[in-house]
Amino acid sequence: MTSTSKAAIATTSPVAPSSAATTPESMLAPVPVALAVENADGANAALSMLATVPIKGRAPKTGYDREMFGQAWTDDVTVEGGHNGCDTRNDILRRDLTAITVKPGSNGCAVQTGTLADTYTATTISFVRGTDTSSAVQIDHMVALSNAWQTGAQQLDPATLKSLANDPRNLQAVDGPANQQKSDGDAATWLPSNTAYRCTYVARQVEVKAAYGLWVT
């Protein structure tokens, strides 16, 4: 595990209040694209956090609807990046892509082009906004919303559900086809083809589940 350090995952909370709106240029620190486990401490931290996550059977999907998690990519959330004047999708594109250009007049928000060093496939993807091209890069929920619903999220209040769907800790810009292949699978049913990223991928799922009181099967 690389991007999720022991210190970072030990201090998470599901809904961190936003003290003030921030500008798109300064809001989110980039997610490192490190592809190897740096040391045993990181892996041990993830295992320690996993030990706090309940183990239960998967609940029925009854009642699940994407709308239960609020308007897609809404800026009206209290997690990091909320109320900064830019939707969550563009927040994550700006965080994860390099060499970006933004739409003039969008207050530095709407990403038009950029380059993704994809953690799921270890490939480089050119992003160009457009009806036929935007889907090449998609925003993945590390813990898929359907999976979250079946592992405890149905017990959360609407505001927390909305935060879960827009929390940067639970989001990653990735290769579109890989995201489609994953669908709503968890770490037990789907892992990135880039084996060097799998430890970090699993650790991030554990972090999100621990932060929002979800369980694993």
C-alpha positions, 0 to 999 in steps of 0.5 A, a space after each residue: 500500500 502506498 497512497 494510504 499511509 498509516 497516519 492517513 487512514 487512522 484519522 478518517 471520518 465520514 463527513 468532515 465539515 467544510 470550514 470555507 469554500 475553496 477554489 478549484 485550483 487549491 482544493 485537492 492534493 494529487 493522489 500519488 500514482 505509486 505502484 509498489 508497497 513501500 514498506 510493511 507499516 503501510 500494509 500493517 496499517 491497512 490490516 489493522 483497520 480491516 480488523 475493525 471492520 465488521 464481517 457480515 453476509 451481504 444484505 439484499 439489494 432491495 431498495 437500492 437506487 442511485 438517486 438514494 445517494 443524491 444528485 450525481 456529482 453534486 457540489 452540495 456536500 461537506 466532504 473535501 471539495 464540497 461547495 467549491 463551485 465545481 462538480 465532483 467529477 471535474 474535481 477528480 479529473 483535475 486531481 488525477 489528470 496531468 497536463 489539463 486544459 479547462 473550459 474558458 469561463 468555467 472558473 477553472 473547473 471544467 476539464 477539457 483535455 488531460 492525460 491519465 496515468 491509469 492505476 488500474 491498467 498501468 496505461 496512459 490515457 488521453 482524455 478529451 471531453 466530448 460525447 464520443 470521447 469522455 467515457 475513455 476516462 471514468 470516475 470509479 467509486 472505489 467502494 461501489 455504491 451498490 456494494 455500499 448499499 448491501 454492506 450497511 449504507 442503507 442504514 445511513 442518513 441521506 446527507 451521509 449517503 451523498 457524502 459517500 458518493 462524492 468523497 474524494 477518498 472513494 473516487 478515482 479517475 480510471 480507464 473506462 472499460 476497466 471501470 465497466 468491467 468492475 461494475 459493482 464488484 468489491 475486492 473479493 470479486 474484482 481487482 485491477 489488472 495492474 497487480 502493483 496497484 492491488 494493495 493500494 486499491 484494497 487498502 482504499 476500500 478498507 479505508 472507506 468502509 471503516 470511515 462510513 461504518 460499512 462491513 465486508 463479507 
